[in-house]
């Protein structure tokens, strides 16, 4: 399975290259279908009109979500605050920093950025537990580190979407590494 290399993308016009259609269709739940329909509506009605934040708001409204959680990296505190303010105009919003609980990195033998100070570990499981206790309808990731985003998603009871992906080198735009010939050259063997 190497769909990325397929030039025709015949699946767009109905071809089932892997004979999965029956299995997939039988696995779709009513909740899945609701999300798929709302996502499809936003895609079709907002195509090239809405930015990602606008799409997020519309999605939450159409899904009738009331309580939104934000799990953010301390390094993107300003961005998290702005997202919180924007969403709080329409929804009940709760946000939780990655350093929740202030647990020492040394307790779990986690590498520190600097050894001459106390460093609290990022705590994605703690973030998920905190938002689970709040009974959020949707959780949004704002800049969690690679791996931490995976753990947060794994332990979140609510569905999760990512609004901002952390990339300290490329101003939180990881696609820049794909678009830039300079970065592509560094990535390719």
N, C-alpha and C positions, 0 to 999 in steps of 0.2 A: 504494500500500500504506500504509494508515493504520489499522492494527489497534487502536491506542490509542483511536480514536474509535468503534470498533464496539461497539454496545450488546448484541448477541446472543451474540457469541463462539461461533458455531455450530461452530467447529473443535473445541471441547470435546466435542462429540457426533459428530465424524467428518467434518464438511464440509471439503473441500479447496478453499478459495476461489481459490487461485493455481495450481492444477494442477501442484503440485510433488511430490506424494506419491511418484510413481515415481522421480524423480530423487533425492529424499532417501533413500528406502528402499534404493536401489541403492548409495548412497554410505556407508552405515553399516558400519563395520568391526567385527570381533569385539571390539577394544579399546573402541570406542565403545559397543557393546552391553553390555559388562561394566559400564562406568561408568553407563550409563542404568539398568541393572537395580538396581545398588547404590543409586543416587540415588532410584529409585522406591521401593525397600524402605524407605529412611530416611524418605522423605516420608510413606509410608503408615503405617509403624509408629511414627514419632516425631512425627506431626502434632500440634502444639500441646503437645508434651510435652518436646521437646529444644530447648535453645538452640543457637546456631550453633557454639559450641565443642564441645558434646556431639555435634552432627551431624558435625563435622569428625573427631573421634576415631572415631566409629562408621564413618564412610566409610573412613578410613585402615585400620581393622581389617578391614573387609569386603573391601577391595581388596587386602589382604595387603601393604600398604606397610610397609616396614621403616625407610627413611631419609627423613626429612622436612626440608626446607629452609625457612628463614624469611628473607625479604628485608625488612628494616625500615628505616624512616626514623629517623635519629638523634633526632628530636624525640619519637619514641614508644619510646625505649629501655626505659623501665620496663614498658610493655605487652609489648614483644617479649620481655623477660626472663621475664615471667610466663607468656606463651604457651609459651616454650621450656621452662620448668620443668614446666608441666602436661603437655606432649606428651612430654617426656623420661621420664616415668613409664612410658610404653608403647612409645616408639619411639627410634631413634637420631636425634637432632636436631642439625642444624647451622644456625647463623644468621650472617647477614652484614649489616653496617651499610651504609647508602647512601653513606657517605664513603670506602669502600674505595679504597685506593691514594693517597688524599690529594692528588688532582690539583687544581692551582690553577685556579679559575674563569677567571682572566685569560688563561690559556693558550688557551682556546677562546672568548674574548670573551663570557663569560656574565655577566649582571648579578649584582652582589653585593648582599646585604642592607645591608651597611655597607662603604664604600670605604676605611675607615681600618684595615683588618685583613686578614690572610690568610684566605681562605675556600676550602675544598675544595669542588669540585663534587660534586653527587650523581652516582653512577656506576652506573646501573641495568644497563648492559651488563657492567660489572665484576662486579656482584652475580650476574648470570646465569652468567657464565663461572666464577666461584668455585663456585657450586652445581652447575654442570654437571660440574666436575672432581670433585665429591663424589659424583656419580652418585645424586642424590636421586630418590626415586620420585614425590614431590609437592613443589611449592614453594608457600609461603603468603606473601602480601603483607600486611605490617602497616604501613599508613600511608604508603606511597610517594606522592610528589607526583603530581598529574595530569601525564601525559606520561612521567614516569619509570616509572610502573606499566605504561604501554603498551610502552615499550622493554624493560623487564624481561620482560614476557610474550612479546614478540616473540623474544627471544634465549634464553629458558629451554628446555632440552631436555625437562624434565619438565613435566607438566601443572601449571597454576597456578590457585590460587583466592585470592580476597581475603577476609581475615578482618576487617580494619579499613581503612576508607577515610578518608584524611585530610580533615578539614574543621576548620581552626583556629578558625573562627568559631562553629561549631555542635557543639563537643565531639565531633568525629569522627562526627557523625550527619548526613550530607548529606540524608537524607530529611526532616530538620527543616525545610528550606527549602520543601518541598512541603506539609508539614502545617501550617506557620505562615502565617496570613493576612498577617502583617506581611512576611515574606520573599517570599511569592508576589507581593504587591503590588509589591515592588522588582524582581522578575524579569519581570513582565508589562509589555509596552509599552502 
